[in-house]
């Protein structure tokens, strides 16, 4: 079984009651990049984006932003 990193952008925007566009403005991360992360369309993660998101939302534990899950192969 392979592992996959999940970025919890959608959950974070719901928890903080903000839009993706507002998170983009607060974090200074491009809206398109956040959208791709939220939709699982990115195969790599820029750690500076994670740092900016954490700073913008007052998050001190990276586990609130990303998860490592089992990916079942078909």
C-alpha positions in Angstrom: 0.0 0.0 0.0 1.2 3.4 -0.9 0.9 6.5 1.2 -0.6 9.8 0.0 -0.3 13.3 1.5 -3.7 15.1 1.7 -3.8 18.9 2.2 -6.9 19.9 4.1 -7.6 23.2 2.4 -11.4 22.7 2.1 -11.7 21.6 5.8 -9.6 24.6 6.9 -11.7 27.2 5.0 -14.9 25.7 6.5 -13.4 25.7 10.0 -12.3 29.3 9.7 -15.4 30.4 7.8 -13.4 31.9 5.0 -13.4 31.5 1.2 -10.5 30.1 -0.8 -10.0 33.6 -2.2 -9.8 35.1 1.3 -7.3 32.4 2.3 -5.3 33.3 -0.8 -5.3 37.0 0.3 -4.4 36.3 3.9 -1.6 33.8 3.1 -0.3 35.4 -0.1 -0.6 32.0 -1.9 -2.0 32.1 -5.4 -5.7 31.2 -5.5 -5.0 28.7 -8.3 -2.4 26.9 -6.2 -4.8 26.7 -3.2 -7.5 25.4 -5.5 -5.3 22.7 -6.9 -4.3 21.7 -3.4 -7.9 21.6 -2.3 -8.9 19.4 -5.3 -6.0 17.0 -5.1 -4.7 18.2 -8.4 -1.1 18.9 -7.3 1.5 16.2 -7.1 3.9 18.3 -5.1 3.6 20.6 -2.1 5.6 23.8 -1.7 6.5 24.0 2.0 6.5 27.7 2.0 2.8 27.6 1.0 2.1 25.4 4.1 4.0 27.8 6.3 2.1 30.8 4.9 -1.3 29.0 5.4 -0.3 28.1 8.9 0.7 31.7 9.7 -2.5 33.1 8.1 -4.7 30.8 10.1 -2.8 30.9 13.4 -2.0 27.1 13.1 1.0 25.8 15.1 0.6 22.1 14.3 1.2 21.0 10.7 -1.1 18.0 11.2 -4.0 20.4 11.1 -3.0 21.2 7.5 -1.8 17.9 6.1 -2.6 14.2 6.6 -0.8 11.1 5.5 -3.3 8.4 4.4 -3.1 4.9 3.0 -3.8 4.8 -0.7 -5.4 1.6 -1.9 -4.3 0.4 -5.3 -7.0 -1.0 -7.6 
